[in-house]
Amino acid sequence: MTKKQKNLADKPPKLSNKEYETELTKLHAELVKLQYWVQAKGLRIIVVFEGRDAAGKGGIIKRLTERVSPRVFRVVALPTPSEREKTQLYAQRYIQHFPAAGEIVMFDRSWYNRAGVERVMGFCTQQEYVRFLQYTPFFEQMIKDSGIQLIKYWLDTSMEEQERRFQDRIDDPRKIWKLSPMDVESYQRWYDYSEARDDMLLATDTDYAPWYIVPADDKKRARLNCISHFLSLIPYEDVTPKKVKLGERNIANKYDDQLSPEERRFIPQKY
C-alpha cells in the first residue's frame, strides 16, 4: 500500500450536513458562553490563523464568529501594506489591532506573512527575514507577558486538495473573486512554501506560543475540531445572564404606525 493509499484508508467518513450542523450548533452555544466570560473577566486573546492559500482559514473564522458579537470577536484581515506602512516598524500595523479588555482578535493572516509569502515571493530581504525569525519568539513572549493569550493555528492541506479548491474557484462564478494572482504563484511554488512553513515552525513553535496544526482537507471536520480545540484552551464558566422577560408594551400613545407605500419608497417585492 502506497503512502497516498494509506492516507485515504485512514480518513474518517465525511460528516453529513445534519451531523455537522448539530455539532456546530453545540459549539456556537459554548462560544456565546465564552463571550460572556471574556467580557466579565476582561480577558484579551489573540488568535492567529495561517496556512496555505485555500486552506480554509476564512471558513473557520466565519463559523467561529457568526453567532457572537463582532464587538467581542473582532476579525482582522489586513490588505497589502501601504507605502507609509512599509516604512514603519514591521509589527506596528498589527499591534494597533491588538485586543483591549473583553476582546478576542482573530488575525486572518498575521505578522507571519514575513515567514511565508514575503520570503517566497521576495517581498523582504534575507536580512529582514532572518531577523523576523530571530525576534518573533521575543515579540510573542512580550505579548504573553503583557497578559494577552496568544493562540496560533496552522491549517494543513494536501497538494491535491489545494488544487481541487483552486479549480473550484475557477469554475464557480461565486468564488472566482477568491482566486488572486498570488494564489496562482503559491500553487506553482508548493515546495517553496513547504520549506518556508518548516523553517517558520522550527523557529517560532515555543512552549509559551505553540503552533497548533489543523488537518484541513475535510472542511467540516477542520471547522469543528478547531473550534472545539479553541474552546478547550480558555478555561471559562457559564455566566450567561438570566433569561430576560419582555414585560408588557406601553400602548398609552397608541396610533396607526404602519408605513404607507403611497408615502414612502418601498423596495420591489420580487421574491
C-alpha positions in Angstrom: 0.0 0.0 0.0 1.4 3.4 -1.0 1.5 6.3 1.4 -1.3 8.0 -0.5 -3.5 4.9 -0.4 -2.8 4.5 3.4 -3.8 8.2 4.0 -7.0 7.6 2.1 -7.8 4.5 4.1 -7.1 6.3 7.3 -9.6 9.1 6.5 -12.8 9.1 8.6 -16.0 9.1 6.6 -17.4 12.5 5.7 -19.9 14.1 8.1 -23.4 14.5 6.9 -24.8 18.0 6.8 -27.1 17.1 9.7 -24.3 15.8 11.9 -22.2 18.8 11.1 -24.9 21.4 11.8 -25.8 19.6 15.1 -22.3 19.7 16.4 -21.7 23.3 15.1 -24.8 24.4 17.0 -23.5 23.0 20.2 -20.1 24.7 19.7 -21.8 28.0 18.9 -23.7 27.8 22.2 -20.3 27.4 24.0 -18.8 30.3 22.1 -21.6 32.5 23.4 -20.8 31.4 27.0 -17.1 32.1 26.3 -18.1 35.6 25.0 -19.8 36.5 28.3 -16.9 35.1 30.3 -14.3 37.1 28.3 -16.3 40.3 28.8 -16.9 39.6 32.5 -13.2 38.9 33.2 -11.7 41.5 30.8 -9.7 38.8 29.0 -7.5 39.7 26.0 -7.0 37.0 23.4 -5.3 36.9 20.0 -5.9 34.0 17.6 -3.6 33.7 14.5 -4.8 31.7 11.5 -2.1 30.8 9.0 -1.9 28.2 6.3 -1.6 27.7 2.6 -3.9 29.6 0.2 -7.3 27.8 0.1 -6.6 26.0 3.3 -10.0 27.2 4.8 -8.9 30.0 7.2 -11.8 32.2 6.3 -14.3 29.3 6.7 -13.2 28.6 10.2 -13.2 32.2 11.2 -16.7 32.7 9.8 -18.0 29.7 11.8 -16.2 31.0 14.9 -17.8 34.4 14.7 -21.2 34.1 13.0 -23.1 33.7 16.3 -21.2 36.0 18.5 -20.8 39.8 18.8 -18.4 41.4 16.4 -17.5 43.9 19.2 -16.0 41.0 21.2 -14.8 38.7 18.4 -13.0 41.1 16.0 -11.6 39.8 12.7 -8.5 41.5 11.3 -7.6 40.8 7.6 -5.2 43.4 6.6 -4.6 44.3 2.9 -1.2 44.8 1.3 0.8 47.4 3.3 0.7 50.9 2.1 3.8 52.8 1.2 3.7 54.5 4.6 3.3 51.2 6.4 6.3 49.8 4.6 8.4 52.4 6.4 7.1 51.6 9.9 8.3 49.0 12.4 7.2 45.7 10.8 4.8 44.7 13.6 3.4 48.2 14.0 0.4 47.7 11.8 -0.6 44.6 13.6 -0.1 45.9 17.1 -2.7 48.7 16.6 -5.3 45.9 16.2 -4.4 44.1 19.4 -7.3 43.5 21.9 -8.4 45.7 24.7 -10.1 44.1 27.8 -13.0 41.9 26.9 -11.9 41.3 23.3 -10.8 38.4 21.1 -9.0 39.4 18.0 -8.6 36.9 15.1 -6.0 37.5 12.5 -6.8 36.1 9.1 -3.0 36.1 8.3 -0.7 38.0 10.5 2.9 39.1 11.1 3.8 35.6 9.8 3.4 37.0 6.3 7.1 37.7 6.5 7.8 34.0 7.1 5.7 32.9 4.2 4.6 34.9 1.2 7.2 37.7 1.8 10.1 35.1 1.9 8.9 33.0 -1.0 8.0 36.0 -3.3 11.0 38.1 -2.4 9.0 40.9 -0.8 11.5 41.2 2.0 15.3 41.0 2.1 17.1 38.0 3.5 18.3 40.1 6.4 14.7 41.1 7.2 13.5 37.5 7.0 16.3 36.2 9.3 15.7 39.0 11.8 12.0 38.2 11.8 12.6 34.5 12.8 15.1 35.6 15.4 12.9 38.3 17.1 9.4 36.8 16.8 9.8 34.5 19.8 10.8 37.5 21.9 7.9 39.5 20.4 5.4 36.8 21.3 6.9 36.4 24.8 6.2 40.1 25.2 2.6 39.6 24.2 2.2 36.8 26.7 3.9 38.8 29.5 1.5 41.7 28.9 -1.4 39.4 29.8 -2.6 38.6 26.3 -3.3 34.9 25.5 -1.8 34.1 22.1 -3.2 31.1 20.1 -1.7 30.1 16.7 -3.2 27.8 14.2 -1.6 26.4 11.0 -4.2 24.9 8.6 -2.6 22.0 6.8 -3.9 20.8 3.4 -2.6 18.4 0.8 -1.4 19.3 -2.7 -4.4 17.5 -4.2 -7.0 19.3 -2.1 -5.5 22.7 -2.7 -5.6 22.1 -6.5 -9.3 20.9 -6.2 -10.2 24.1 -4.3 -8.4 26.3 -6.7 -10.1 24.7 -9.7 -13.5 25.1 -7.9 -12.8 28.8 -7.6 -12.0 29.0 -11.3 -15.2 27.2 -12.2 -17.6 28.8 -9.8 -18.6 32.4 -10.6 -19.4 33.0 -6.9 -15.9 32.1 -5.8 -13.7 33.5 -8.6 -13.0 36.6 -6.6 -11.1 34.4 -4.1 -8.5 33.5 -6.7 -5.7 36.0 -6.8 -2.5 36.1 -8.9 -0.7 35.3 -5.6 -2.8 32.2 -5.3 -1.6 31.0 -8.7 2.0 31.7 -7.7 1.5 29.7 -4.4 0.2 26.8 -6.5 3.2 26.8 -8.7 5.7 27.1 -5.7 4.3 24.4 -3.5 7.6 23.2 -2.1 9.0 26.7 -1.7 6.1 27.3 0.7 6.6 23.9 2.3 10.2 24.9 3.2 9.1 28.3 4.4 6.5 26.6 6.7 9.0 24.2 8.0 11.5 26.9 8.9 8.8 29.0 10.5 7.6 26.2 12.7 11.1 25.3 13.7 11.9 28.9 14.8 8.6 30.0 16.3 7.0 26.9 17.9 7.6 27.6 21.5 6.1 26.4 24.8 4.6 29.8 25.5 3.3 30.4 22.0 2.9 27.0 20.3 1.7 26.3 16.8 -1.4 24.0 16.7 -1.8 22.1 13.4 -5.3 21.7 12.0 -5.7 19.0 9.3 -7.9 20.8 6.9 -8.6 18.6 3.8 -12.0 17.9 5.3 -13.5 21.4 5.8 -16.4 20.3 8.1 -14.1 18.3 10.4 -11.5 21.0 10.4 -14.0 23.7 11.5 -15.5 21.6 14.3 -12.1 20.3 15.5 -10.6 23.8 15.5 -13.5 25.5 17.3 -13.6 22.7 19.9 -9.8 23.0 20.5 -10.0 26.7 20.8 -12.7 26.4 23.5 -10.5 23.9 25.3 -7.6 26.4 25.6 -9.6 29.0 27.6 -11.0 28.0 30.9 -14.4 29.6 31.2 -17.6 29.4 33.2 -21.2 29.9 32.3 -22.0 33.5 33.3 -24.8 33.9 30.8 -27.3 36.4 32.1 -30.6 35.1 33.4 -33.4 34.7 30.9 -34.9 38.0 30.0 -38.6 38.8 30.4 -40.1 41.1 27.8 -42.8 42.5 30.1 -45.7 44.5 28.5 -45.7 47.1 25.9 -46.8 50.7 26.8 -49.7 51.4 24.5 -50.8 54.6 26.1 -49.7 56.5 23.0 -51.1 54.0 20.5 -51.6 55.1 16.9 -51.6 53.7 13.4 -47.8 53.4 12.9 -47.8 51.2 9.7 -45.7 52.8 7.0 -47.6 53.5 3.8 -46.3 52.6 0.3 -48.0 55.7 -1.0 -45.9 57.9 1.2 -42.6 56.0 1.4 -40.2 54.3 -1.0 -40.6 50.5 -0.6 -38.3 48.1 -2.4 -39.9 45.9 -5.1 -41.1 42.6 -3.7 -39.6 40.2 -6.3 -39.5 37.2 -4.0 
